C-alpha cells in the first residue's frame, strides 16, 4: 500500500504594497473613530463617586477628582 503525502492548501499570496497601505490607513482611521466616541456609562448600581475614587475619573457633577 502506497502512502500519499498530505497536500496542504496553497499558501496565500503576499499582499501588494497598495493593499498593505490601504489596510494600514483603514486601521488607523478605525482607531481614530474609536477615540472620538465617548466611553459607555457605567452599569446601573455603581456610585459615580466610588468609580471616581477608584479610577480617577470625573464625578457625576463633572468636576475632576
DRENRO-595121 format. One record per residue: residue in one letter; x, y, z negated of N, C-alpha, C, O in turn. Coordinates in Angstrom, 1 decimal, always signed. Atoms other than C-alpha are relative to their C-alpha. Layout:
BEGIN
+---------+--------+--------+--------+--------+--------+--------+--------+--------+--------+--------+--------+--------+
| residuo |    n_X |    n_Y |    n_Z |   ca_X |   ca_Y |   ca_Z |    c_X |    c_Y |    c_Z |    o_X |    o_Y |    o_Z |
+---------+--------+--------+--------+--------+--------+--------+--------+--------+--------+--------+--------+--------+
|       a |      X |      Y |      Z |      X |      Y |      Z |      X |      Y |      Z |      X |      Y |      Z |
...
+---------+--------+--------+--------+--------+--------+--------+--------+--------+--------+--------+--------+--------+
END
This chain:
BEGIN
+---------+--------+--------+--------+--------+--------+--------+--------+--------+--------+--------+--------+--------+
| residuo |    n_X |    n_Y |    n_Z |   ca_X |   ca_Y |   ca_Z |    c_X |    c_Y |    c_Z |    o_X |    o_Y |    o_Z |
+---------+--------+--------+--------+--------+--------+--------+--------+--------+--------+--------+--------+--------+
|       x |   +0.8 |   -1.2 |   +0.0 |   +0.0 |   +0.0 |   +0.0 |   +0.9 |   +1.2 |   +0.0 |   +1.8 |   +1.4 |   -0.9 |
|       x |   -0.8 |   -1.2 |   -0.1 |   +1.5 |   +3.3 |   +1.0 |   -0.7 |   +1.1 |   -0.7 |   -1.9 |   +1.3 |   -0.7 |
|       x |   +0.5 |   -1.1 |   +0.8 |   +1.1 |   +6.3 |   -1.2 |   +0.1 |   +1.3 |   +0.8 |   +1.1 |   +1.6 |   +1.5 |
|       x |   +0.0 |   -1.3 |   -0.7 |   +0.1 |   +9.7 |   +0.3 |   +0.4 |   +1.0 |   -1.0 |   +0.0 |   +1.0 |   -2.1 |
|       x |   -0.5 |   -1.1 |   +0.9 |   +1.8 |  +12.7 |   -1.1 |   -1.2 |   +1.0 |   -0.1 |   -1.9 |   +1.3 |   +0.9 |
|       x |   +1.1 |   -1.0 |   +0.2 |   -0.7 |  +15.2 |   -2.6 |   +0.3 |   +1.3 |   +0.7 |   +1.4 |   +1.8 |   +0.6 |
|       x |   -0.1 |   -1.2 |   -0.7 |   -1.2 |  +18.2 |   -0.4 |   -0.6 |   +1.1 |   -0.8 |   -1.9 |   +1.1 |   -0.9 |
|       x |   +0.5 |   -1.2 |   +0.7 |   -1.6 |  +21.5 |   -2.3 |   -0.6 |   +0.9 |   +1.0 |   -0.2 |   +0.9 |   +2.2 |
|       x |   +0.6 |   -0.9 |   -1.0 |   -3.8 |  +24.1 |   -0.7 |   +1.1 |   +1.0 |   +0.4 |   +2.1 |   +1.2 |   -0.2 |
|       x |   -1.0 |   -0.9 |   -0.5 |   -1.9 |  +26.6 |   +1.4 |   +0.1 |   +1.2 |   -0.9 |   -0.9 |   +1.7 |   -1.4 |
|       x |   -0.1 |   -1.1 |   +1.0 |   -0.4 |  +29.3 |   -0.8 |   -0.5 |   +1.3 |   +0.7 |   -0.5 |   +1.5 |   +1.9 |
|       x |   +0.5 |   -1.2 |   -0.6 |   -1.9 |  +32.7 |   -0.4 |   +1.1 |   +0.9 |   +0.6 |   +2.2 |   +0.8 |   +0.2 |
|       x |   -1.0 |   -0.9 |   -0.6 |   -0.2 |  +35.2 |   +1.8 |   +0.3 |   +1.2 |   -0.8 |   -0.6 |   +1.6 |   -1.6 |
|       x |   -0.4 |   -1.2 |   +0.8 |   +1.6 |  +38.1 |   +0.3 |   -0.8 |   +1.2 |   +0.5 |   -1.0 |   +1.4 |   +1.7 |
|       x |   +0.7 |   -1.1 |   -0.4 |   -0.4 |  +41.3 |   +0.3 |   +0.9 |   +1.0 |   +0.8 |   +2.1 |   +1.1 |   +0.6 |
|       x |   -0.8 |   -1.0 |   -0.8 |   +0.6 |  +44.1 |   +2.7 |   +0.3 |   +1.2 |   -0.9 |   -0.3 |   +1.3 |   -2.0 |
|       x |   -0.3 |   -1.2 |   +0.8 |   +2.1 |  +47.3 |   +1.4 |   -1.2 |   +0.9 |   -0.2 |   -1.5 |   +1.4 |   -1.3 |
|       x |   +1.2 |   -0.8 |   +0.1 |   -1.1 |  +49.2 |   +2.2 |   -1.0 |   -0.6 |   -1.0 |   -1.7 |   +0.1 |   -1.8 |
|       x |   +0.9 |   +0.7 |   +0.9 |   -3.2 |  +46.6 |   +0.2 |   +0.5 |   +0.3 |   -1.5 |   -0.3 |   +0.5 |   -2.4 |
|       x |   -0.6 |   -0.2 |   +1.3 |   -0.8 |  +47.0 |   -2.8 |   -0.3 |   +1.4 |   -0.5 |   -0.7 |   +1.6 |   -1.6 |
|       x |   +0.2 |   -1.5 |   +0.3 |   -1.1 |  +50.8 |   -2.7 |   -1.5 |   +0.2 |   -0.3 |   -1.8 |   +0.9 |   -1.3 |
|       x |   +1.5 |   -0.2 |   +0.2 |   -4.9 |  +50.6 |   -2.4 |   -0.4 |   -0.5 |   -1.3 |   -1.2 |   +0.1 |   -2.0 |
|       x |   +0.3 |   +0.6 |   +1.3 |   -5.2 |  +48.3 |   -5.4 |   +0.5 |   +0.8 |   -1.1 |   -0.1 |   +0.9 |   -2.2 |
|       x |   -0.6 |   -0.8 |   +1.0 |   -2.8 |  +50.4 |   -7.4 |   -0.8 |   +1.3 |   -0.3 |   -1.1 |   +1.6 |   -1.4 |
|       x |   +0.8 |   -1.3 |   +0.1 |   -4.8 |  +53.6 |   -6.7 |   -1.3 |   -0.3 |   -0.6 |   -1.8 |   +0.5 |   -1.4 |
|       x |   +1.3 |   +0.3 |   +0.5 |   -8.1 |  +51.9 |   -7.4 |   +0.1 |   -0.4 |   -1.5 |   -0.8 |   +0.0 |   -2.3 |
|       x |   -0.2 |   +0.4 |   +1.4 |   -6.8 |  +50.5 |  -10.7 |   +0.1 |   +1.3 |   -0.9 |   -0.6 |   +1.4 |   -1.9 |
|       x |   -0.2 |   -1.3 |   +0.8 |   -5.7 |  +54.0 |  -11.9 |   -1.2 |   +0.8 |   +0.0 |   -1.5 |   +1.6 |   -0.9 |
|       x |   +1.3 |   -0.7 |   +0.0 |   -9.0 |  +55.5 |  -10.8 |   -1.0 |   -0.6 |   -1.0 |   -1.7 |   +0.2 |   -1.6 |
|       x |   +0.9 |   +0.7 |   +1.0 |  -10.9 |  +52.9 |  -12.9 |   +0.5 |   +0.4 |   -1.4 |   -0.4 |   +0.7 |   -2.3 |
|       x |   -0.5 |   -0.4 |   +1.3 |   -8.6 |  +53.8 |  -15.8 |   -0.4 |   +1.4 |   -0.4 |   -0.9 |   +1.7 |   -1.5 |
|       x |   +0.4 |   -1.4 |   +0.2 |   -9.3 |  +57.5 |  -15.4 |   -1.5 |   +0.1 |   -0.3 |   -1.9 |   +0.9 |   -1.1 |
|       x |   +1.5 |   +0.0 |   +0.2 |  -13.1 |  +56.8 |  -15.2 |   -0.3 |   -0.4 |   -1.4 |   -1.3 |   +0.1 |   -2.0 |
|       x |   +0.3 |   +0.5 |   +1.3 |  -13.0 |  +54.9 |  -18.4 |   +0.4 |   +1.0 |   -1.1 |   -0.3 |   +1.0 |   -2.1 |
|       x |   -0.4 |   -1.0 |   +1.0 |  -11.2 |  +57.7 |  -20.3 |   -1.0 |   +1.1 |   -0.1 |   -1.2 |   +1.8 |   -1.1 |
|       x |   +0.9 |   -1.1 |   -0.1 |  -13.9 |  +60.2 |  -19.2 |   -1.3 |   -0.4 |   -0.9 |   -1.9 |   +0.5 |   -1.4 |
|       x |   +1.2 |   +0.4 |   +0.7 |  -16.7 |  +58.1 |  -20.8 |   +0.2 |   +0.2 |   -1.5 |   +1.2 |   -0.2 |   -2.0 |
|       x |   -0.1 |   -0.1 |   +1.5 |  -17.4 |  +58.9 |  -24.5 |   -0.1 |   -1.4 |   -0.6 |   -0.7 |   -2.3 |   +0.0 |
|       x |   +0.1 |   +1.3 |   +0.6 |  -17.0 |  +56.0 |  -26.9 |   -1.4 |   -0.3 |   -0.4 |   -2.2 |   +0.6 |   -0.6 |
|       x |   +1.3 |   +0.4 |   +0.4 |  -20.0 |  +54.0 |  -27.8 |   -0.3 |   +0.3 |   -1.5 |   +0.7 |   +0.3 |   -2.2 |
|       x |   +0.3 |   -0.3 |   +1.4 |  -21.8 |  +54.9 |  -31.0 |   +0.2 |   -1.3 |   -0.9 |   +0.0 |   -2.4 |   -0.4 |
|       x |   -0.1 |   +1.2 |   +0.9 |  -21.2 |  +52.6 |  -34.0 |   -1.3 |   -0.7 |   -0.1 |   -2.4 |   -0.1 |   +0.0 |
|       x |   +1.3 |   +0.8 |   +0.2 |  -23.7 |  +49.8 |  -34.7 |   -0.7 |   +0.6 |   -1.2 |   -0.1 |   +1.1 |   -2.1 |
|       x |   +0.8 |   -0.5 |   +1.1 |  -26.5 |  +50.7 |  -37.0 |   +0.4 |   -0.7 |   -1.3 |   +0.8 |   -1.8 |   -1.3 |
|       x |   -0.4 |   +0.5 |   +1.3 |  -25.7 |  +50.3 |  -40.6 |   +1.3 |   +0.4 |   -0.5 |   +1.7 |   +0.3 |   -1.7 |
|       x |   -1.3 |   -0.5 |   +0.4 |  -22.2 |  +51.8 |  -40.6 |   -0.1 |   +1.4 |   -0.3 |   -0.7 |   +2.2 |   +0.4 |
|       x |   +0.1 |   -1.4 |   +0.4 |  -21.9 |  +55.0 |  -42.5 |   +1.1 |   +0.8 |   +0.7 |   +2.3 |   +0.4 |   +0.6 |
|       x |   -1.0 |   -0.8 |   -0.7 |  -20.1 |  +57.7 |  -40.5 |   +1.2 |   +0.4 |   -0.9 |   +2.3 |   +0.4 |   -0.4 |
|       x |   -1.1 |   -0.4 |   +0.9 |  -18.1 |  +58.9 |  -43.5 |   +1.0 |   -1.1 |   -0.3 |   +2.2 |   -0.9 |   -0.5 |
|       x |   -0.9 |   +1.1 |   +0.2 |  -16.7 |  +55.4 |  -44.1 |   +0.8 |   -0.3 |   +1.2 |   +2.0 |   -0.5 |   +1.1 |
|       x |   -0.7 |   +0.2 |   -1.2 |  -15.8 |  +55.0 |  -40.5 |   +1.1 |   +1.1 |   +0.2 |   +2.2 |   +0.8 |   +0.7 |
|       x |   -0.9 |   -1.1 |   -0.1 |  -14.1 |  +58.4 |  -40.6 |   +1.2 |   -0.2 |   -0.9 |   +2.4 |   +0.0 |   -0.5 |
|       x |   -1.1 |   +0.3 |   +0.9 |  -12.0 |  +57.3 |  -43.6 |   +0.8 |   -1.1 |   +0.5 |   +2.1 |   -1.0 |   +0.4 |
|       x |   -0.8 |   +1.2 |   -0.5 |  -11.0 |  +54.0 |  -42.1 |   +0.8 |   +0.3 |   +1.3 |   +1.9 |   -0.1 |   +1.4 |
|       x |   -0.6 |   -0.1 |   -1.4 |  -10.3 |  +55.1 |  -38.5 |   +0.5 |   +1.4 |   +0.3 |   +1.0 |   +1.6 |   +1.4 |
|       x |   -0.5 |   -1.3 |   -0.3 |   -9.6 |  +58.8 |  -38.8 |   -0.8 |   +0.8 |   +1.1 |   -0.3 |   +1.7 |   +1.7 |
|       x |   +0.8 |   -0.6 |   -1.0 |  -12.5 |  +59.8 |  -36.5 |   -0.7 |   +1.2 |   -0.7 |   -0.6 |   +1.4 |   -1.9 |
|       x |   +0.8 |   -1.1 |   +0.5 |  -14.8 |  +62.8 |  -36.9 |   -1.2 |   -0.6 |   -0.7 |   -1.7 |   -1.7 |   -0.5 |
|       x |   +1.1 |   +0.4 |   +0.8 |  -17.7 |  +62.6 |  -39.3 |   -1.3 |   +0.4 |   +0.8 |   -1.2 |   +0.9 |   +2.0 |
|       x |   +1.3 |   -0.2 |   -0.7 |  -21.4 |  +62.9 |  -38.3 |   -0.2 |   +1.4 |   +0.3 |   -0.8 |   +1.7 |   +1.4 |
|       x |   +0.1 |   -1.5 |   -0.3 |  -21.2 |  +66.7 |  -38.5 |   +0.9 |   +0.5 |   +1.0 |   +0.8 |   +1.6 |   +1.4 |
|       x |   -0.9 |   -0.3 |   -1.1 |  -18.4 |  +66.7 |  -36.0 |   +1.4 |   +0.5 |   -0.5 |   +2.3 |   +0.6 |   +0.3 |
|       x |   -1.3 |   -0.5 |   +0.5 |  -15.6 |  +68.0 |  -38.3 |   +0.9 |   -1.2 |   -0.2 |   +0.5 |   -2.3 |   -0.5 |
|       x |   -1.0 |   +1.0 |   +0.1 |  -12.4 |  +66.1 |  -38.3 |   +0.5 |   -0.2 |   -1.5 |   +0.4 |   +0.8 |   -2.2 |
|       x |   -0.5 |   +0.2 |   +1.4 |  -11.1 |  +64.5 |  -41.5 |   +1.5 |   -0.4 |   +0.1 |   +2.1 |   -0.7 |   -1.0 |
+---------+--------+--------+--------+--------+--------+--------+--------+--------+--------+--------+--------+--------+
END
